[in-house]
Amino acid sequence: MKKIILSAGTLCLITLSTIAQVKPSENSGGFMVKAGVNFANISVTDNGRVDDANMLTSFHAGLGANLPLSERLSLQPALLLTGKGSKTQNGQSTGTTPTYWKATSNPLYVELPVNLVAKIPLDEYIRIYVGAGPYVAAGVGGKNKVEGKTLGIAISSERDIVYSDDNPFTHVEENSGYGKLKRFDYGLNALAGLDFNKFAIGANYGYGLAKINSNTANNASDKGKHRVFSLSLAIKM
């Protein structure tokens, strides 16, 4: 078994090394399939900070495009299914009569980021890229889960996330209510990574600007907004 694992690992390293040695083409247009892992949270303070202990692991997947503007600059829109949210825990889970609860909110969005990306050659085979841009998103699903114990008695519940069907072009949030999330989210992205001929790897930080709780005004406070750090692999088509 060890020999098989070592052989597979060696083959993977050789394959990646071969791909990396292929000289990147000029900044040409094309499509890509993107997927990766999200580390999501929701800001809990008025200045927009979050509690790292509440981070929720989720995913993103979808299609993107590279639209060259010059030899070094590109516009990169994408259409992604992406998970956001947070998790919290209170109470004591140990002892003879544990009393605690864990709550997880994992909303799913269809997201459209549009990033301006600059590619800088590191050598003749690899480019580093950096970029930034806005995103808009619409909630399409997700789950709220609660589990825990009260005086040693287990409790558990799961329900679909409910969104308010508000019109983003009006000043009134239609169909808002307790326990609902706003349908629409928007914010800013910052990204960086490495670009090869056939694939790219990178990191992205999504900084939400919209309060997600239904019927909550977007005032000066930055509490209650999405924060998502992502790691991605993009396969060029």
C-alpha positions as CSV (number, residue, x, y, z in Angstrom):
1,M,0.0,0.0,0.0
2,K,2.8,2.4,0.9
3,K,4.4,1.8,-2.5
4,I,1.1,2.5,-4.3
5,I,0.7,5.8,-2.4
6,L,4.3,6.8,-3.1
7,S,3.9,5.9,-6.7
8,A,0.6,7.9,-7.0
9,G,2.2,10.9,-5.2
10,T,5.2,10.8,-7.5
11,L,2.9,10.6,-10.6
12,C,0.9,13.7,-9.4
13,L,4.1,15.7,-8.8
14,I,5.5,14.8,-12.3
15,T,2.1,15.7,-13.9
16,L,1.9,19.1,-12.1
17,S,5.6,19.8,-12.9
18,T,5.0,19.0,-16.6
19,I,2.0,21.3,-16.7
20,A,3.9,24.1,-14.9
21,Q,6.7,23.9,-17.5
22,V,4.3,24.7,-20.3
23,K,4.8,28.3,-21.3
24,P,1.7,30.4,-20.8
25,S,0.1,31.8,-23.9
26,E,-0.5,35.5,-24.3
27,N,-3.4,37.0,-22.4
28,S,-6.1,35.3,-24.6
29,G,-9.8,35.0,-23.9
30,G,-11.5,31.9,-22.9
31,F,-13.8,30.1,-20.4
32,M,-12.9,28.3,-17.2
33,V,-14.5,25.9,-14.7
34,K,-14.0,27.1,-11.1
35,A,-14.6,25.3,-7.8
36,G,-13.2,25.5,-4.3
37,V,-13.7,25.8,-0.6
38,N,-15.3,28.8,1.3
39,F,-14.5,29.8,4.8
40,A,-17.5,32.0,5.6
41,N,-18.5,34.2,8.5
42,I,-20.8,37.1,9.4
43,S,-19.5,40.3,10.9
44,V,-20.5,40.6,14.6
45,T,-19.2,44.1,15.5
46,D,-20.1,47.6,14.4
47,N,-16.7,48.0,12.7
48,G,-17.1,44.9,10.6
49,R,-14.9,42.4,12.4
50,V,-15.8,38.7,12.8
51,D,-15.1,36.0,15.4
52,D,-12.9,33.4,13.7
53,A,-14.2,30.6,16.0
54,N,-17.6,30.9,14.2
55,M,-16.2,30.2,10.7
56,L,-18.3,27.9,8.5
57,T,-16.7,25.7,5.8
58,S,-18.7,25.7,2.6
59,F,-18.1,25.6,-1.2
60,H,-18.3,27.4,-4.5
61,A,-18.6,26.2,-8.1
62,G,-19.4,27.6,-11.5
63,L,-18.1,29.1,-14.8
64,G,-15.9,32.1,-15.4
65,A,-14.5,33.9,-18.4
66,N,-11.3,35.8,-19.2
67,L,-11.9,38.9,-21.4
68,P,-8.5,40.5,-22.3
69,L,-8.3,44.3,-22.1
70,S,-4.6,44.4,-22.9
71,E,-1.5,42.2,-22.7
72,R,-1.6,42.3,-18.8
73,L,-5.2,43.3,-17.9
74,S,-8.4,41.2,-18.1
75,L,-12.0,41.5,-17.1
76,Q,-13.1,38.3,-15.4
77,P,-16.8,37.8,-14.8
78,A,-18.1,34.5,-13.3
79,L,-21.4,32.9,-12.4
80,L,-21.1,30.8,-9.2
81,L,-23.2,28.8,-6.8
82,T,-21.6,29.8,-3.4
83,G,-22.2,29.0,0.2
84,K,-22.0,31.7,2.9
85,G,-23.1,32.0,6.5
86,S,-21.8,31.3,10.0
87,K,-22.0,29.0,13.0
88,T,-22.3,29.7,16.7
89,Q,-22.1,27.7,19.9
90,N,-23.1,28.6,23.5
91,G,-23.1,26.6,26.7
92,Q,-21.1,23.7,28.1
93,S,-21.0,20.5,26.2
94,T,-19.2,18.5,29.0
95,G,-20.2,17.4,32.4
96,T,-23.0,15.2,33.9
97,T,-25.8,17.4,32.6
98,P,-24.5,19.3,29.6
99,T,-26.5,22.3,28.4
100,Y,-25.4,23.8,25.1
101,W,-26.6,24.6,21.5
102,K,-24.9,24.8,18.1
103,A,-26.5,26.8,15.4
104,T,-25.4,26.8,11.7
105,S,-26.8,29.0,9.0
106,N,-25.6,28.1,5.5
107,P,-27.4,30.2,2.8
108,L,-26.7,29.4,-0.8
109,Y,-26.4,32.2,-3.4
110,V,-26.1,32.5,-7.1
111,E,-23.3,35.1,-7.4
112,L,-22.0,37.3,-10.2
113,P,-18.5,38.7,-9.5
114,V,-16.8,41.0,-12.1
115,N,-13.1,41.4,-11.3
116,L,-10.4,43.5,-13.0
117,V,-7.3,41.3,-13.0
118,A,-3.6,42.1,-13.7
119,K,-1.2,39.3,-14.7
120,I,2.5,39.7,-13.9
121,P,5.1,37.2,-15.3
122,L,7.2,35.5,-12.6
123,D,9.2,33.7,-15.3
124,E,8.4,32.2,-18.7
125,Y,6.1,29.6,-17.3
126,I,4.2,31.2,-14.4
127,R,2.3,34.4,-13.9
128,I,1.1,35.9,-10.6
129,Y,-2.3,37.6,-10.8
130,V,-4.0,40.2,-8.5
131,G,-7.4,41.7,-8.9
132,A,-10.5,43.3,-7.4
133,G,-14.1,44.1,-8.3
134,P,-17.7,44.1,-7.2
135,Y,-20.2,41.2,-6.8
136,V,-23.9,40.9,-6.7
137,A,-25.7,37.8,-5.4
138,A,-29.3,36.4,-5.0
139,G,-30.2,33.8,-2.3
140,V,-31.6,30.6,-3.8
141,G,-31.5,28.1,-0.9
142,G,-29.7,26.9,2.2
143,K,-30.4,25.4,5.6
144,N,-30.6,26.6,9.2
145,K,-29.6,23.8,11.7
146,V,-29.7,23.8,15.5
147,E,-28.5,21.0,17.7
148,G,-27.6,20.6,21.4
149,K,-28.7,19.5,24.8
150,T,-30.7,21.0,27.6
151,L,-30.0,19.4,31.0
152,G,-28.7,16.4,29.1
153,I,-31.8,16.1,26.8
154,A,-30.8,16.2,23.1
155,I,-32.5,18.8,20.8
156,S,-32.2,19.0,17.0
157,S,-34.0,20.9,14.2
158,E,-33.4,21.8,10.6
159,R,-35.3,24.0,8.2
160,D,-34.9,25.7,4.9
161,I,-33.7,29.3,4.9
162,V,-36.5,31.7,4.0
163,Y,-35.7,34.9,1.9
164,S,-37.7,38.1,1.7
165,D,-38.8,38.6,-1.9
166,D,-38.0,42.3,-2.0
167,N,-37.5,44.5,-5.0
168,P,-33.9,45.8,-4.9
169,F,-35.0,48.9,-6.9
170,T,-37.4,50.2,-4.3
171,H,-36.8,51.7,-0.8
172,V,-39.2,49.3,0.8
173,E,-38.3,45.7,1.6
174,E,-41.4,43.7,0.5
175,N,-42.3,40.4,2.3
176,S,-39.8,41.0,5.1
177,G,-40.3,39.3,8.5
178,Y,-38.6,37.8,11.5
179,G,-36.4,34.8,10.7
180,K,-36.0,35.8,7.0
181,L,-32.8,36.8,5.2
182,K,-32.7,39.5,2.5
183,R,-32.8,38.0,-0.9
184,F,-30.0,40.1,-2.4
185,D,-26.4,40.6,-1.3
186,Y,-23.6,42.7,-2.8
187,G,-20.1,43.6,-2.0
188,L,-16.4,43.8,-3.1
189,N,-13.8,41.1,-3.9
190,A,-10.0,41.1,-3.7
191,L,-8.1,38.1,-5.2
192,A,-4.6,36.9,-6.0
193,G,-3.0,33.7,-7.2
194,L,-0.9,31.9,-9.8
195,D,-1.8,31.4,-13.4
196,F,-0.5,28.5,-15.6
197,N,-1.3,27.5,-19.1
198,K,-4.1,25.1,-18.3
199,F,-5.2,26.0,-14.8
200,A,-5.0,28.7,-12.1
201,I,-5.0,28.5,-8.3
202,G,-5.9,31.4,-6.1
203,A,-7.5,33.0,-3.1
204,N,-10.4,35.4,-2.9
205,Y,-11.9,37.6,-0.1
206,G,-15.5,38.7,-0.4
207,Y,-16.4,41.7,1.7
208,G,-20.2,42.0,1.9
209,L,-21.7,45.5,2.0
210,A,-25.4,44.6,2.5
211,K,-26.9,43.7,5.9
212,I,-28.4,40.2,5.5
213,N,-31.1,40.3,8.1
214,S,-34.6,40.9,6.8
215,N,-35.9,44.5,7.3
216,T,-32.5,45.7,8.6
217,A,-31.4,49.2,7.5
218,N,-28.0,49.6,5.9
219,N,-26.8,52.2,8.4
220,A,-23.2,53.1,9.4
221,S,-22.8,49.9,11.4
222,D,-21.0,47.0,9.6
223,K,-22.6,44.4,11.8
224,G,-24.5,41.5,10.1
225,K,-22.7,41.3,6.7
226,H,-21.1,38.4,4.9
227,R,-17.3,37.8,5.0
228,V,-16.0,34.9,2.9
229,F,-12.4,33.8,2.3
230,S,-12.1,31.3,-0.6
231,L,-9.5,29.0,-2.2
232,S,-10.1,28.1,-5.8
233,L,-8.9,26.0,-8.7
234,A,-9.8,27.1,-12.2
235,I,-9.5,24.7,-15.2
236,K,-9.2,26.6,-18.5
237,M,-11.3,25.4,-21.4
